[in-house]
Amino acid sequence: MAGLFLRASIIRSCAPSGLDIPVSELAVSTSAILMVWCQVQTAAGLGSLETETFLEDLNCLVHSGQVPGLFDNEELDNIIVELKSQESEGNLPDNREALYQFFLQRVQERLHIALAISPAGSKFRQRCRMNPSLVNCSTIDWYDKWPKEALLRVANVYFTQVDFDEALKESVAKVCVDIHKSVSVAARQFWQQMRRYYYVTPSKYLELIHGFSNLLKKKKIGILNSRNRFANGLLKLSEASSMVGEMQEELVPLGPQIEQKTKQATNELNNVLPILEKAIVALQALDKSDISEIRVYTSPPTLVLTVMNAVCVLLQKSPQWTTAKLLLGDPSFLKHLLKLDKDKIPEK
């Protein structure tokens, strides 16, 4: 990315926030200090500096060496105290104005600033017109587009921190360079056809590499999760197959017993079915007079009581004579018995 760097002696940082070095420390520092401000790269493109008024302050500083009203009396007193405490030889001037000028000279010698701005778009021209001292009172270094070798080197260095096949890193780096170059060519064609600029900067190239690394990481995590789920599924299938095999082995000796039980059940069913048919025929032969005759018993015969207790059990009632008399009093008693679903009788 092309950049404009301004090198000028200034007396104080005018950044809106984020400066941790006190002015007094800068004033009495024994070594040179360089402060750098860069234009912010946002997701939507090149952003602005912290505030546009910041450039106005810089313009004033590089032009005249100070900003009027920059320090209040308390700050000046603190600066003078610091200067006197650091100057052991006592060759400082006595009056306040001379001390202030001495302070300016010390800071101008030891404090410098570098400002990096993208020349893309009309914003750069506007800033230069509004703040001419940034151009007239500074040294300008123009940085051209990165060559192919630099792009390839940056990608290779970045990919050393990314976990994937070493044999592929060189090829992937070349692909990133080719993509960046092809976009630059397309941007020039876009300008020729549509007369609209699209700026392809090294920061875009870094975003491409970073985006590829993030995508690779997400895909790798997704593939590993899928592989783990697949492995767990195979493990469950293997366990189920083993359990089926064990159950089949257990059923082999039980086969003759099951077959014998089946034959016994079939024989018992065959013996019971004729009895059931006779019971149905006998039930169909009953009428209301038979029911009334049985109902009048206070102490029924044993056989009558046994049959009615069985009927109570079939109808899920309490097996006792008082309950049986209530059932006999129901006009639809015989219909209920004839329509009773024999296949759905509870086991209890």
N, C-alpha and C positions, 0 to 999 in steps of 0.2 A: 504494500500500500504506500502510495506517495505520502510523505509527511512533511510538515513544516516545523522546524525546530528553531526556537528563539532562545538565544543565549544573551542574557543581559544582567547587569548587576542591579539588584533590587534591595530594598531596605526591610521589607517585611512580607511575609506570605499573606495574600489576600484571599486565600481559599475560604469559602463560606464555612467549612467545617472539616474536621478530620485531621488537623495539624497538631501533633503532639509535642513539637519542639518549641519551647517558649522563646519569645523575641530576645529576651535578655541573654539566653544561652547562645543564640546565634551571634549576638553582638560581641560576646567575649570568647567565642570559639577560636581555637588556635589552628583549626584546619578548615579547608574549603568545603562547602556544602552545596550539593546540587539537588534541586527539587524538580520533579518531573510531573507534568499534568498531561494526560492524554484524553483525546476525544473518546467518549463511551461508545462501545459497540453493543447495541440492544438487539432483541429478537426481531424487531421491525426494521432494523437497518442502523445506519450511523446516527447516533443521538447527538445531543448538544453537550457542551460543558456544563459544569454544575449550575452556573448562571451566566447570562450574557454580560452582566455587570462586572463579572470577574475579568473579562477581557478589557473592559474600560479601565479598571484599576491597573492592569498590567501595562496598558498603553501609556497611562500617566507615569508609571514608575520608570519605564524604559526611556521616556522622553525627558523627564525632569529629575528623576532620582528619588522622588518621594510623592506621597499623596497628602494634600493638605488636611490637617486635622486627624492624621492617622493615629497619633498618640495623645492621650490626655495627660494632665500634670502628674497624676499618680504613677502612670506607666513610665514617664520620663524620669521621675525621681528614682524608681526602681532600677532603670537602666543605668543611670549615673552611679548609683551605689554599687552595682555590679562591676561597672568599668573601673571604679576606684579600688574595689577589692581585688581585682585581677591585675591591675597595673602597680607593680611593686616599686618601680623606679621613681614614681611621683612626678613624671614629666607631663601630666595632664594639664590642660588649661583650667583657669579658675572659674570663669563666668559660664553661665548656663548655656548660652548660645554656642559658645566655642565647644563646650562638651558635646552638645547635640551634633554639631558638624563633624566632630571627631568620631562620634558614634556612627554617623552616616558613612563616613569614609571607611571605617573598619568593616561594616556590614557589606558595603559595595565591593570590597576587595575579596570577601570570603563567602559570599552567598550568591549563587547563580540559579537560574531557572531554565528549564527546557520545556517547551510547549509543543505537543504533537497534535496536528490538526489534519484531517483529510481534505484534499482540495476538490473532492467530488461535489458537484452540484453548485447551485448559486449561492449557498450559504457562505462559502469560503470567500468569494469575491465581495460579498456584502460586509463581511467582517474586516477585510483588508481596507475597504473604503471608510468604514466607521472608525477604525483604529489604525491609522497610517503608521504610527510609530512602531507597531509590531513588525512592519516590513523595513522601515527606514533605519531603525536603531537596533537591528539584530542581524545575526548571521543566519542565512536560510540554507538548509540542506534539503535537497529534493531526493527522495528515494524512489527508484523506478520499481517496476513490477519484478517479483522474484523470478529468477531464471529457473529452468527445469531442474537443474542440479540442486538448487536450494529447496525447491518443493519436494523433491525426492528425499533429500537428506532429512528434512523436517518430518516427513511421514515415517521414515525408517526409525528415527529417534523416538517418535511418539509410540510406534508399534512395539518397541522394546518393553513398554510397560503394559502391553495388552497380551493376554494369555490366549494364543492360538498357534497353529502349526508354524514352526520357524521356517519351513520350506516355502510357505505361502506368503510370508510377510513382504518379501521383496516384490512379488507379483502384485499383491494388493496395493502396495505403495505406488507402483507404476500405474495401476488403474486409477488411483486417486489423482495422480498428476494428469493423466489423460482426460479425466472428467473435468478437472479444473480448466485445463487448456481448451477443451471443446466448448465449455460454457463461455469462455472469453471470446472465442471465435463467433459463437452464436450471438453474444452481446454486440459485437461489431456489426454483424449482419442486421440485427434488430435496429441499430442506430441508422444504418444505411437505408433500410426499408421504411421504418416508422418514425425516424427522427426523434427517437426517445432513448435516453441513456439508461443502461442497466450496469451498475458498477460491480465488478468482480474483484474483490479485495483479498489479500492473504487471510484476513479474519474469516472470510467465507470458506476458504480452504481449510482452515483449522476447524471450523464448524462441521465441514464434511467429514474430516477424519474423526472428530469427536462423535458425530452422529453414527458413523459406521461402527465405532467401538461400542457405543451404547446398544445399538441394534444387535451386534454380535453377542454381547453379553446376555441380552434378553432372550435371543433365540437359543443360546446355549443352555440357559436355565430351563426354557420350555422343553427342549429336547431331553435334557436330563430328567425332568419331571415325568415326561411321557415314557422314557425308558424305565424309570423306577416303577411307574404304574403297570407297565407291561410285564416287568419281571415279577411284581407281586401277583399279577393275575396268573402267570405261568406257575408260580409257586402254589397258589390256591388250587389250580387245576391238578397239579401233581399230587398234592395232599388228598384231594377228593378222589383221584384215581386210585391212590394207594388204599384209602379207606374202603372203596368199592371192592377192590381185590380182596381185602381182609374179610369183608362181609360175605363175599361169594365163597371164600374158603370155609367160613363158619356155617354157611347154609348147606354145604355139601353133605356133612353127616346128618343134618336135620331133614334132608330130603325124604328118606324112608318114613320118618316119624310123621312128617306133614302129610305124606300120602296115606298113611294109615289113619290119621285123624280125619282126613277128608272122607275116606271110605266109611268110617264110623258115623260121621255126621250125615252122610248121604243115607245110610241105612236107617238111622233114627228118624230122618225126615220122611223117608218112605213109609215108616211105621206110623208116623203121626198124621200124615195127610189123610188117610182114610178115616181116622177118628175125627179130624176136623170136618170132613165132609158130612159125616153122620151128625155132628153137632149143629152144622148149618141147617141140615134137613129138619132136625128136631126143633130148632129155633123157628123155622118157617112154619112149623105145624102149630105153634102156640097161638092163642088168641087172647082177647081181653078177659074172658071169663077165667081162663087159667091163671092169669096174673092176679085177678081179684081173689081167687081161691087161695093163692099163696099169701097174699097180703094180710088176710085176716088172722094169720097165726100170731099168737103172742110168744110162744116158744116153739119155733118151727122144728121139724125133724132134722136129724143130723145131716142127711144128704141135702135137704133143701138149704140148710144153713151153709154147708160147704160150697154149694153151687153159687149162692148169692154172694158169699165172700169173694169167690173168684171173679164174679161179675164186677164187684166193687173195685177190685184190684185192677181189672182191665180198664175201668172208667176212671182210674186214679182217685178213688174215694176211699174213705176209711172202711176197712173190712169188719163191719159189725151190723147187727140186725136192724138197729134203728136207722142207719144210713140206707140199708137195703130197702126198708119199707118206704123211705122217701123216694128212692128210685122207682119202685114199683108203682107209686102213686102218679108218676109222670105219664101223661097220655101218650107221649111219643117214645116211651121206653123201648118198645120192640123195634121201632124204626132206627133208633140209635144203635141198637145191637146189630141189626142187619147191615147198617151202613158203616160199621166200625172198620177202620183201615187196619187190617191185620199186620201189614208190613211196617207200620209206624208205632207199634206198641213199645213204650219205654222198657228198657232192659230191667229196671228196678221193679 
